[in-house]
């Protein structure tokens, strides 16, 4: 009996049927199993370990999806955090979940925007950002283009690291460049 059949037998008919109902989860499960097949302890039964790795991959995918689509807001101090913060780090209050509205990250100096803009305002803002990026030079222009126009912050879990790989520098350097870009944007829009 092959490893796939052993894992399916280890899952049982009910869990396997439930897993097959959602095709995405089923595929993610097997990706998690394949990613961890080389880290199996040979002195133990590998089936329970591989099953838990498959379900772990599903949980991680769900968490990443929630992180992309939701944010946490602290009602007490008004701060905004990523979805992974269930409690505010400053005041320890429980945060409430809000949908993440995709907007330009420079509109108000933060990465989140709660008010919606009209289509005309969005077009004008996009044109302003494109003109602003053209005023920058060197690495600042490259980082601004990847961040604000290509929207690498929405496409990658760690966009600073991705841009750093493209530039051949470190992620903290990219974060400093982003801060300088944000400050120049604020100065320009005073």
C-alpha positions in Angstrom: 0.0 0.0 0.0 1.4 3.4 -1.0 1.8 6.4 1.3 -1.3 8.2 -0.2 -3.5 5.2 0.5 -2.1 5.0 4.0 -2.8 8.6 4.7 -6.3 8.3 3.3 -6.9 5.3 5.5 -5.5 7.2 8.5 -7.9 10.0 7.8 -10.9 7.8 7.8 -13.9 7.9 5.4 -15.6 10.8 7.2 -12.6 13.1 7.4 -11.6 12.3 3.9 -15.0 13.0 2.5 -15.1 16.3 4.4 -11.7 17.2 3.1 -12.7 16.4 -0.5 -15.7 18.7 -0.3 -13.5 21.8 -0.5 -11.1 21.3 -3.4 -8.8 24.1 -2.3 -8.4 22.6 1.2 -7.8 19.1 -0.3 -5.0 20.4 -2.5 -3.4 22.5 0.3 -3.6 19.4 2.5 -1.5 17.4 0.1 0.9 20.2 -0.5 1.5 20.3 3.3 2.0 16.5 3.3 4.5 16.7 0.4 6.4 19.6 2.0 7.0 17.6 5.2 7.6 14.2 3.8 11.4 14.6 4.2 11.2 15.6 7.9 9.5 12.4 9.0 11.1 10.7 12.1 12.0 7.2 10.9 11.6 5.7 14.4 7.8 6.6 14.5 4.7 6.1 12.4 4.8 8.8 9.8 1.1 8.8 8.9 -0.2 10.8 12.0 2.6 13.3 11.5 1.9 13.8 7.8 -1.8 14.2 8.4 -1.2 16.9 11.0 1.2 18.6 8.6 -1.6 18.6 5.9 -4.1 20.1 8.3 -1.4 22.6 9.5 -1.0 23.7 5.9 -4.7 24.3 5.6 -4.7 26.4 8.9 -1.7 28.4 7.7 -3.4 29.1 4.3 -6.6 30.2 6.1 -4.6 32.5 8.4 -2.8 34.1 5.4 -6.0 34.7 3.7 -7.5 36.3 6.8 -4.4 38.4 7.2 -4.8 39.7 3.6 -8.5 40.4 4.0 -8.9 41.6 7.6 -7.4 43.9 10.1 -7.8 44.4 13.9 -8.9 47.7 15.4 -8.5 48.6 19.1 -11.5 50.6 20.2 -9.8 52.0 23.3 -6.7 53.5 21.7 -7.8 53.6 18.1 -4.8 51.8 16.7 -4.9 49.4 13.7 -3.0 46.1 13.6 -2.7 43.1 11.4 -5.2 40.3 11.7 -2.8 38.3 13.8 -3.1 40.6 16.8 -6.2 39.5 18.8 -5.3 42.0 21.6 -3.8 45.5 21.4 -0.1 45.4 22.4 -0.4 48.9 23.9 -3.5 48.7 26.1 -4.1 44.9 26.1 -7.8 45.4 25.1 -9.4 42.8 22.8 -9.3 44.1 19.2 -12.3 43.9 16.8 -12.0 42.6 13.3 -12.7 44.9 10.3 -12.4 44.2 6.6 -9.3 45.5 5.0 -10.3 48.0 2.3 -7.7 48.0 -0.4 -6.4 51.5 -1.1 -3.2 53.3 -1.7 -0.9 53.1 1.3 0.1 56.7 1.2 -3.4 58.3 1.2 -3.3 59.2 4.9 0.1 57.8 5.9 -1.2 54.4 7.0 -1.8 51.2 5.2 -5.5 51.2 5.9 -8.4 53.3 4.8 -11.9 53.1 6.3 -13.7 55.7 4.1 -14.5 54.8 0.6 -13.5 57.1 -2.3 -15.4 57.8 -5.5 -14.0 56.3 -8.7 -13.0 59.8 -9.9 -11.0 60.4 -6.7 -9.3 57.0 -7.1 -8.2 57.9 -10.6 -6.9 61.3 -9.6 -5.0 59.8 -6.7 -3.5 57.1 -8.9 -2.4 59.7 -11.4 -0.9 61.8 -8.5 1.0 58.7 -7.3 2.3 57.9 -10.8 3.6 61.5 -11.1 5.1 61.3 -7.6 7.0 58.1 -8.4 8.5 59.8 -11.5 10.0 62.5 -9.3 12.0 59.9 -7.3 15.4 58.5 -8.4 17.3 55.2 -8.0 16.2 52.7 -5.4 13.5 55.1 -4.1 11.8 55.1 -7.5 12.1 51.3 -7.9 10.7 50.7 -4.4 7.9 53.2 -4.9 6.9 51.7 -8.2 6.8 48.1 -6.8 5.0 49.2 -3.6 2.5 51.8 -4.9 1.9 51.0 -8.5 2.5 47.3 -8.8 1.1 46.8 -5.3 3.6 44.3 -4.1 2.3 44.8 -0.6 -0.9 42.9 -1.7 0.8 40.2 -3.7 3.4 39.0 -1.2 3.3 38.1 2.4 6.5 40.0 3.0 6.8 42.6 0.3 9.8 44.3 1.8 11.8 41.0 1.6 10.6 40.4 -2.0 11.6 43.9 -3.1 14.9 43.5 -1.3 15.6 40.2 -3.2 14.9 42.1 -6.4 17.2 44.9 -5.5 19.9 42.8 -3.9 19.7 44.5 -0.5 18.2 43.9 2.9 14.5 44.1 3.9 15.2 46.7 6.7 16.8 48.9 4.0 13.7 48.6 1.9 11.6 49.6 5.0 13.8 52.7 5.5 13.3 53.6 1.8 9.6 53.2 2.2 9.6 55.5 5.2 11.6 58.2 3.2 9.1 57.8 0.4 6.2 58.3 2.8 7.8 61.4 4.3 8.4 62.9 0.8 4.7 62.2 -0.1 3.6 64.0 3.1 5.8 67.0 2.4 4.5 67.2 -1.2 0.9 67.1 -0.1 0.9 69.7 2.7 
